[in-house]
């Protein structure tokens, strides 16, 4: 078995991780074989001069630093020879020889994994479609794969997580580098519900050139790719192109003919490169015969339950107080009036919340405003799970944070 040091050394030769690794492994048989070859052996290969120069650098210091960084940060490393490496990824033309990850990687070769991609600056329609598709795909038993960008990527992952599903987010940077800025909460939620994955070693900053290369992995890990929204030059169409080249299915969410953000998916449909879809089962019915025990059509959630899962419409803000006007200084009650709450009957809608979310909402309903520490003590749920559930409930506007980091519920549970 080859050592991790030599695999990482090999993966860091060239312009992108392992870009020429397959050619080198074919020529020399193993990473050690590549490492111990001399300049004359390299000269016989059709490689860029920069790569040949990099191969002459026999120092393993960088590889040792990467391994130490991974151990310190709890990042695991998979090589292409490992049993846990997805076979779907081995089958693409340029598979990465090393993968870095956090969380638990689903056994994707045994799962119906579906990628959802789209624009960063997505419209409300695109965000809503991605979130609902992510939710419904996960609820029906699929694994949702995406990137981590604002817009469609994050909406798809959040929808799947809110359904209690499994997710994989493929990054164009190191696992320890938060991108986009402010994405720490999503990173943590993904690691609890699946895995963060990257071919770039820890510490690698996001660069524009990384993402088109990264997109081949999103397609390669999936049975099919859904393009939710994007312009004709969107990176999501690069992922669709990778999918077509890899023999994966492509699906597209149709949009308005007047919307520039729908020209990408509409064009895929028009050219016959993608199947028009209107809901998650339009996708999964293509694979049910392969995974009959895992994929099950689900009845649509009742309206209140879907509102709870995906979040209610944004609440209207209070109008600004005119200059000189007297403000109402009455104390805001810790428990909002029932008329202002979203009512959810768990007897009729048992899938509206995860167990942790339901426990938090019950406790806030009974006791009023509480801090995360108060909730941990009251429910017996570990603090990390309390914080994760509160984050998701905040995203869906089902709890509200007040002064002193005290939370109140915006939901009235009936049981």
HELIX and SHEET records of a PDB file:
HELIX    1   1 UNK A    4  UNK A   11  1                                   8    
HELIX    2   2 UNK A   21  UNK A   28  1                                   8    
HELIX    3   3 UNK A   31  UNK A   36  1                                   6    
HELIX    4   4 UNK A   39  UNK A   43  1                                   5    
HELIX    5   5 UNK A   49  UNK A   55  1                                   7    
HELIX    6   6 UNK A   61  UNK A   73  1                                  13    
HELIX    7   7 UNK A   87  UNK A   90  1                                   4    
HELIX    8   8 UNK A  108  UNK A  110  5                                   3    
HELIX    9   9 UNK A  124  UNK A  139  1                                  16    
HELIX   10  10 UNK A  152  UNK A  162  1                                  11    
HELIX   11  11 UNK A  184  UNK A  193  1                                  10    
HELIX   12  12 UNK A  208  UNK A  220  1                                  13    
HELIX   13  13 UNK A  235  UNK A  245  1                                  11    
HELIX   14  14 UNK A  260  UNK A  262  5                                   3    
HELIX   15  15 UNK A  263  UNK A  270  1                                   8    
HELIX   16  16 UNK A  280  UNK A  284  1                                   5    
HELIX   17  17 UNK A  303  UNK A  310  1                                   8    
HELIX   18  18 UNK A  338  UNK A  340  5                                   3    
HELIX   19  19 UNK A  355  UNK A  367  1                                  13    
HELIX   20  20 UNK A  372  UNK A  379  1                                   8    
HELIX   21  21 UNK A  383  UNK A  395  1                                  13    
HELIX   22  22 UNK A  403  UNK A  405  5                                   3    
SHEET    1   A 9 UNK A  76  UNK A  79  0                                        
SHEET    2   A 9 UNK A  98  UNK A 103 -1                                        
SHEET    3   A 9 UNK A 194  UNK A 198 -1                                        
SHEET    4   A 9 UNK A 166  UNK A 170  1                                        
SHEET    5   A 9 UNK A 143  UNK A 146  1                                        
SHEET    6   A 9 UNK A 113  UNK A 118  1                                        
SHEET    7   A 9 UNK A 224  UNK A 229  1                                        
SHEET    8   A 9 UNK A 249  UNK A 253  1                                        
SHEET    9   A 9 UNK A 275  UNK A 277  1                                        
SHEET    1   B 2 UNK A 342  UNK A 345  0                                        
SHEET    2   B 2 UNK A 411  UNK A 414  1                                        
SHEET    1   C 2 UNK A 399  UNK A 401  0                                        
SHEET    2   C 2 UNK A 407  UNK A 409 -1                                        
END                                                                             
